[in-house]
Amino acid sequence: MGETQKRAAILAAASRLFAEKGYGNTPTSEIAREAGVAEGTLYHHFGSKDGIFLTIFDETADGYVAGAESLVREGRPGADTLRDFIGFHFDYLGRHATQFLIILRDFPERISGEKTGPAAFRRKKFSRLTSLLSEILDRGAADGTLRLRHPARDTAEMLRGILYGTTRHKMLGIIDVPLPRLATMITDFCGQALSPTPETCGKRPGGGRR
């Protein structure tokens, strides 16, 4: 097994064990045994168990942000891009469910409390989503496919909160709605809330406004 394969095997074993047993209940010796490598090899590649966790975080976050940025760069109309962004979010979540579960449930407390340094920088990676969502909203307002009733940045923060909240609740088993249906529900909700046609907002199903 080459070094690249060993590294990948360690990450795969750690992800599986962290998800099954929890970060705190998984010793490095068990990760090494499951990966089929010496424990020293684990330390050579990652330095510590925290290093493994942060690598999982980095690879998951970097892949997500890169995919979201690529989608926004396509330059499609704002409403289409927002719909695609929501679909991408839940598709990526489905393909990396184990990693998201670990990140949301097990981020080491001693790391999460750091205000500066590499760990703090890593936690800010997902804040890039607010800027991307703001760009989508501004584009939609300019091209007429979205209607903003509040500043784009504030609306982007709210949308990010919706995505984070539903993701967290889904991963922790608080809600039992399949990911494709969650994507459809949130897409429909955002489409209604940001519709450029005022008449569609606030109507009751039988006609008339609330």
N, C-alpha and C positions, 0 to 999 in steps of 0.2 A: 504494500500500500504506500503510495507516494505521499509527500507532505500535504499536498492540496487535498487529497482524498482523506487523509487523517483529520485535517481541519474540518472538512465537511462532515465527516462521521461524528466528530465531537459535537458539532453544532446540532446535528440531527438527534443524537442521543440526548443531549441536554434539553433540547426543546421538548422532546417526548416525555422525559422524566420530570421536568419542571411543570408541564401541563398535568401530568398524572398525580404527582406527589406534592407539588409546591416547591418553590425555590429554596425555602429554608430547610426543607426535609430531604434535600437531595445532596449528598456529599460528592465531592469531586472523584472519589475513588469509584463510586458507582457509575458516574458518567464515563470515566475511562474504561471501566470494565464493559459497559454496554457498547461503547464505541470500538472496542477491540484494540485499544492502545494502552501504552504505559501512562501512569498518572503524570510522570514527568513530561511526557509529550503534550499533555493538556496545558501544563503550566508554561511550556515553551511557546505555545501558540497564543495563549490568552492571558497568562500571568496569574490569573485567579478565577474563582467562580464568578465574581463580579464582572471580570473581563469577558467571560462567556456571555453573561446576560446582556452587557452593553453592546456586544457584537451583534447579538440577536436583535436588539433594539435598533442599532444603526442600519443593519441590512434591511429590516422591515420598513423603517421610516424613510430611508433613502430611496428604496424602490417605490414607495407610495408617492413621495414628493416628485420624483422624476416622472412617474406616469401621469400625475396630475398636471405638471408643467407642460408635458408633451401635448396633452389634450387641449390645454388652453391655447397653446401656440398654433393649433390648427386654424384658429381664426374664424370659427363658425359663429353664427349669430348667438347672442347672449343666452336666449332661452334654450336653444339646442345644446349649447355648451354646458349650461347648468344641469340640464337633464342628463347629459353624458357624464358629467362629473359625479352626480349622485350614483349613476349606474356603475361607474368605475369604482367608487368607494366601496360599494357592497360586493362587487365582483372581487376586488382585491382582498377584502375582508374574508370572503369565502375561501380564497386560495391560500390565505395565511392565517387561518383561524387559530391555530395553535400558538403562533407567535403573538397575536393580538391578545389572546387570553392571558399569556404570561405577562405581557407588558402591563395590561390593565389591572391584573390581580396581584402581581408579585414584585412590582418595582421595589428594590431594597430600600427600606426606610432611611438608612444612613446615607444613601445616594440621593434619594428624592428630597432630602432636607438641605442639600448643598445649594448655596445661592450663587456661587461662582465656580469656575473651573470646567473641565471637560463634561462632567455629568450634567451640570446646569445648561451648558451649551446644547447637549443632546436633547434635553427636554424641550428646548425651544424649536426643534426642527419642525414639529407639527404646526407651529405658529405661522409657518409659511402659507398654510392653507387659508388663513384670513386674507392675506394679500391676493392670493389667486382668486378667491371668491369675490373679493372687492373688484378685481379686474373684470370678472365675468359680469357682475352686476352693472358696472359702469358701461360695459360694452352693450349689454341689453337695453339699458336706458337710452344710449345713443342711437342704437339701431331700431328702437321702437318695439322690440320683442318682449321687454320687461318694463314694468312700471314700479319705480321705487317710491315708497311713501315715507321712507326714513333715509338718513345718510347711508351710502353704500357700505362704509366701513362698519357701521353699527349693525346693518342687516347681515353683513358677512359674518360678524361675530355670533349673531343669533343662529345663522345656518350652521356654522361650525359647531355650536353648542348642541344643536339638534342631532347632527351626525355623531358627535362624541357621545351624547347621552344614549341614543339608540344603540350605538355600537357597544358601549359598556354594559347596558342592560341585557343585550343579546348574548354577549360573551359570558356574562356571569349568570346566565340562566334566569334572569328576572322576568323576561318576556319570552314567549314561545311562539314567535312568528317567523316563518321561513325568510331567509335573507332576500330572495327575489320579491316576496310580497312586501317586505319592509321597504325595499327600493322603490317599488311602485307606489306605495302609500306616501312616502316622503316626496317623491317626484310630483304626484298629484297635488299634495298639500302646497308645495312651493309654487307649482304652476297656478293654482288658484290665488294664493296670496300675492303673487307678483304679476298677475295677469295685466296686460296693457289695456284690457277692456274693463272700465270701472264697473259696468253693470254686472259682471260675474262675481264681484267681491261682496261678501256679506249677505247674499241672498239665501233665503230659506228654500228648501227643496220644492215647496209648493208655490213659490212666487212670493214677492214682498221681501223687504229687508228686515234684519233683526232690529 
